[in-house]
Amino acid sequence: MSFPARFALLLACCAALAAGAYHAAARALDAVPLLALARAAALGERLDRANACCQARLRFKTGLAEDLARGRLTLPDAIARLRGYLDGEPPPGGPEARWSGRAVLRTVPGDTEDERCGRDLIREAGARLRGSPGLAGDVVARLEGELQEHLARVAPARMK
């Protein structure tokens, strides 16, 4: 084969390689947005699960608070039920961990988890009765008394 023919063949091969490299790079760049989209979809699914968990916990606490407000449940029983519910919640992960039941409960004032659960339930029961301020005050006072009795009863047992 003559030199000009070999040179033309070499140029053709280089052009084919360059075109293949360009095509591969273009496809790789298309994959970057797809990867970001897949990550966003996974985050969205995790946040949806966390939201569903929060909504279920709120419905559970609302039911406990309504029973407390109507006198159908004692505060120690409601505290035990809430703690049991929190024990059964799926473990949180990622950025949504701050919405888990125990993480939210840590924002409620109190020295122990029982006290924080009690105070959270008392607040919720009072909110259920906000349309009847006199009744709400009586219910909150009754529940505060139950909380103090409960804490006095469980504190010595927990120190052992």
C-alpha positions as CSV (number, residue, x, y, z in Angstrom):
1,M,0.0,0.0,0.0
2,S,1.3,3.4,-0.9
3,F,2.2,6.0,1.7
4,P,-0.8,8.3,0.9
5,A,-3.2,5.4,1.2
6,R,-1.7,4.3,4.5
7,F,-1.9,7.9,5.7
8,A,-5.5,8.2,4.7
9,L,-6.3,4.9,6.4
10,L,-4.6,6.2,9.6
11,L,-6.6,9.4,9.4
12,A,-9.8,7.4,9.0
13,C,-9.0,5.2,12.0
14,C,-8.2,8.3,14.1
15,A,-11.4,9.9,13.1
16,A,-13.4,6.8,13.9
17,L,-11.7,6.6,17.4
18,A,-12.4,10.3,18.0
19,A,-16.0,9.8,17.0
20,G,-16.3,6.8,19.3
21,A,-14.7,8.7,22.2
22,Y,-17.1,11.6,21.6
23,H,-20.1,9.3,21.6
24,A,-19.0,7.5,24.8
25,A,-18.4,10.8,26.6
26,A,-21.8,12.1,25.5
27,R,-23.5,9.0,26.9
28,A,-21.5,9.3,30.1
29,L,-22.7,12.9,30.5
30,D,-26.2,11.7,30.0
31,A,-25.8,9.2,32.8
32,V,-24.8,12.0,35.4
33,P,-28.3,13.5,35.4
34,L,-29.8,10.0,35.6
35,L,-27.7,9.2,38.6
36,A,-28.7,12.4,40.3
37,L,-32.3,11.7,39.5
38,A,-32.0,8.2,41.0
39,R,-30.5,9.6,44.2
40,A,-33.3,12.2,44.4
41,A,-35.9,9.5,43.9
42,A,-34.4,7.4,46.7
43,L,-34.3,10.4,49.0
44,G,-37.9,11.1,48.1
45,E,-38.9,7.5,49.0
46,R,-37.1,7.8,52.3
47,L,-38.8,11.1,53.1
48,D,-42.2,9.6,52.1
49,R,-41.6,6.7,54.6
50,A,-40.6,9.2,57.3
51,N,-43.6,11.3,56.7
52,A,-45.9,8.3,56.8
53,C,-44.3,7.3,60.1
54,C,-44.8,10.8,61.5
55,Q,-48.4,10.9,60.4
56,A,-49.1,7.4,62.0
57,R,-47.4,8.6,65.3
58,L,-49.5,11.7,65.3
59,R,-52.7,9.7,64.8
60,F,-51.7,7.4,67.7
61,K,-50.8,10.3,70.0
62,T,-54.1,12.1,69.1
63,G,-56.1,8.9,70.0
64,L,-54.2,8.7,73.4
65,A,-54.8,12.4,74.1
66,E,-58.5,12.1,73.3
67,D,-58.8,9.1,75.7
68,L,-56.9,11.1,78.3
69,A,-59.1,14.2,77.9
70,R,-62.3,12.1,78.2
71,G,-61.0,10.2,81.3
72,R,-61.0,6.8,79.5
73,L,-57.2,6.3,80.1
74,T,-54.8,7.2,82.9
75,L,-51.7,9.1,82.2
76,P,-49.3,6.3,83.3
77,D,-51.1,3.9,80.9
78,A,-50.9,6.4,78.1
79,I,-47.2,6.9,78.8
80,A,-46.6,3.1,78.7
81,R,-48.5,2.9,75.4
82,L,-46.6,5.8,73.8
83,R,-43.3,4.3,74.9
84,G,-44.3,0.9,73.5
85,Y,-45.3,2.6,70.2
86,L,-42.0,4.4,70.0
87,D,-40.1,1.1,70.7
88,G,-41.9,-0.3,67.6
89,E,-41.1,2.5,65.2
90,P,-38.7,1.6,62.5
91,P,-35.2,2.9,63.1
92,P,-34.6,6.3,61.4
93,G,-31.7,7.0,59.1
94,G,-30.3,9.9,57.1
95,P,-31.6,13.4,57.3
96,E,-35.0,12.3,58.4
97,A,-33.7,10.9,61.7
98,R,-34.6,14.1,63.4
99,W,-38.3,13.4,62.8
100,S,-38.2,10.0,64.6
101,G,-40.4,9.7,67.6
102,R,-37.7,9.7,70.2
103,A,-35.8,12.6,68.5
104,V,-38.9,14.7,68.6
105,L,-39.6,13.6,72.2
106,R,-36.2,14.9,73.2
107,T,-37.3,18.4,72.4
108,V,-40.0,18.2,75.1
109,P,-39.0,19.5,78.6
110,G,-38.4,16.8,81.2
111,D,-35.7,14.8,83.0
112,T,-36.8,11.3,82.0
113,E,-38.5,9.8,79.0
114,D,-41.6,9.1,81.1
115,E,-41.8,12.8,82.0
116,R,-41.3,13.9,78.4
117,C,-44.0,11.5,77.2
118,G,-46.3,12.7,79.9
119,R,-45.8,16.3,79.2
120,D,-46.2,15.8,75.5
121,L,-49.5,13.9,76.0
122,I,-50.8,16.5,78.5
123,R,-50.1,19.2,75.9
124,E,-51.9,17.2,73.2
125,A,-54.9,16.6,75.5
126,G,-55.1,20.3,76.3
127,A,-55.0,21.1,72.6
128,R,-57.9,18.6,72.0
129,L,-60.0,20.7,74.4
130,R,-59.0,24.2,73.3
131,G,-62.6,25.0,72.4
132,S,-63.5,24.6,76.1
133,P,-60.9,26.5,78.1
134,G,-62.4,25.7,81.5
135,L,-62.6,22.0,80.8
136,A,-59.1,22.0,79.3
137,G,-57.7,23.7,82.5
138,D,-59.4,21.0,84.7
139,V,-58.1,18.1,82.5
140,V,-54.6,19.5,82.3
141,A,-54.5,20.0,86.1
142,R,-55.8,16.4,86.7
143,L,-53.1,15.1,84.3
144,E,-50.3,17.2,85.8
145,G,-51.3,15.6,89.2
146,E,-51.2,12.1,87.6
147,L,-47.8,12.9,86.1
148,Q,-46.4,14.0,89.5
149,E,-47.7,10.8,91.2
150,H,-46.4,8.6,88.4
151,L,-42.9,10.2,88.5
152,A,-42.7,9.9,92.3
153,R,-43.7,6.2,92.0
154,V,-41.2,5.3,89.1
155,A,-38.2,7.4,90.2
156,P,-37.2,5.2,93.1
157,A,-37.6,2.1,90.9
158,R,-35.4,3.5,88.2
159,M,-32.6,4.4,90.6
160,K,-32.1,0.8,91.7
